[in-house]
């Protein structure tokens, strides 16, 4: 399973009459993706709209499917950075 750092920012605001409904649906979808193990962590950069998340997927195509399933997807700018383990990661074994 590959890991990805994903930055999502609003590229265009959704229509005002849809905004609350879309944000509620977005929260539900994010919770479902977290339960399924696709969305691992989520942060909001201080003072900024949007988020940065740690995601897991079989491959980048599957990740793109997850991201496209977000109700706000048509309004988002998406930056994806594939990650690989670092030999000095404190969460893993330190290379000798």
N, C-alpha and C positions, 0 to 999 in steps of 0.2 A: 504494500500500500504506500503510495507516494504522498508526500506532504507539500503543501503550497501556502505561501503567504499571499493573501489577496487583499487588495485595497479597493474598496467600493466608495465612490463619491457620486453625488447627485450631479448629473450633467445638465438636466433640464427638470424643473419642478413639475410634478404631476399637476393636473388641473385641480384647483382648490376644492371642487365638489367631490373629488375622489381621494384626496390626500389622506384623510383620517381612515377611510376604509382600507386603502392600500397599506398604510402603516400597520394597522391591526393584522391584516393578512400576512404581512411581512414577518411580524413577530411570531405568528403561528407557524409559518413555513420554516423560519430559522430554528424554532424549537423542535420541529420534526426532523430537520437535517441534523441537529445535535443528537437527538435520540438515535438516529441511524448511524452515527459515528462519522458523518461527513464534516460537520462544523465542530471544531474542537475548542477553540477559544475565539473571543471577539473583544476588541478594544475600540474605543473612540479616542482619536488623537485630541488632546486637550485643546479646547477652543475651536474645534473644527466639526463640520458636519461629516457624515459618512463614517466608515469604520475600516479597521484592519483586522483580518481574521486569519486564524490558522485552520486550514482545511485539509482533509484526507480524501483521496479518491484513487481508484485503480490506475487512472491515467488522466492526462489533461482533458481529453474528450469527455470523460465522465464528470470531471470537475465542471467543465463548461455546461453540461446538462444540469448539474445542481444549481449553478449560478443562474441559468436561464429560467429555472423554476421559481425564482424569487418574484413575487408580485411586482416589485419595483424595478425589475430587470430592464424594462424599456427606457427607464429614466436614469440608469446608472452608467457611469464610466467605470470600467473594470481593469485593474492591473494585476496580473498574475505572475508570481515569482516562484518557479519550482525550487524546492529545497532538497538538499542532500545532507546526510550526517557529517558532522565535523569531527575529526579525530580527538579534539580536546573538549567536546561537549560535556559539561559537568553532569548532565543527566545520563550519560553513557559511560562506558569504560574509557579511561584515559589511555591513549597509546603509550607504549613504553619508549 
